[in-house]
Amino acid sequence: MIEQDKFSIYNFKELMSLDLLPNDFVIRPILPIGGIALIYASPGAGKSMLTLSLALSAASGKNLMVWRIKSPKRVLYIDGEMLPDDARERIRNIVRGHELFFDINNFRYLSLPMQKTSKLQSADFSAVDVQDLISNELEGIDLLVLDNLSTLTKIQENESCEWLKMQDWLLKLRGRGISVIVVHHSGKSGDQRGTSRREDIMNTIISLKKVSDEEVSNDLTIKVEYVKCRGFYGEDSKSFMAKFINTDAGNRWEYILEKRTNAEIVKDLLGLGMGVNDIMLETGLSRASVYRLKKLC
């Protein structure tokens, strides 16, 4: 007799007594082991540059801006857009600019334009046969990056049922403990382009917005905002400005946290249960200012 699949269901006592490993992270706090993240932006807002920098930092075990990486990770970066020589130059400059060092096998790169057959050059990663083919290459991989959804799949972005082709695969990768970053475009509204169903399985969704030239210098400057942050909050979930700097020594990212208003600070301190006198001592604001800001909360 063939044994039938059966769901594992636990009662409360069994659940509480399970010997479960505590959550750990590939990239803290945005990507736990087996987590899925979506990074989206309009063209020219640095989504590939930022994601590539994050992947290389993960391979080296070195922090990038606010994101902490405890140890080197094994990364596979799948690129469906950049020309090979452009990509290699980007990688070289990022490694130099951030002074990254890693085992050469920690960062692996798959470029569709570099494939030997037209079938693989136009591979559709929403198709089961392609998913099976690449899944065979994921043994030992901690982080898979898909850059980007539009060039790597042929799904109809606005059709929620079409997304299920990718969702099923991503959930299988989660079951294997493989973390995934999906890169995508934003639509005219500024939100991620296509069905909102895509957001359901994401642990983290990050939106990148280019800051206008009038506000910044010639270097690319973007605003990094968390649209969804499952499992992290407070300071970890605050948006920040990131600047991509070009130098003779290489390219690197720098960041500054957005300056918080006094009203935001007072609101947070009130939420912690602090009284007016304590807030005055903490912030240096006058009693009148604290009372005025308190009324606005």
Secondary structure, DSSP 4 states (H G I P E B T S, - for coil): -PPPP------HHHHHH--PPPP-EEEBTTEETT-EEEEEE-TTSSHHHHHHHHHHHHHHT--BTTBB--S---EEEEESSS-HHHHHHHHHHHHHHTT----GGGEEEEEGGG-SSHHHHT--TTSHHHHHHHHTT-TT-SEEEEE-HHHH----TT-HHHHHHHHHHHHHHHHTT-EEEEEEEB-TTSSBSS-GGGGTT-SEEEEEEEPPTTTS-SSEEEEEEEEEETT--GGGG--EEEEEEEETTEEEEEEEEPPPPHHHHHHHHHHTT--HHHHHHHH---HHHHHHHHHH-
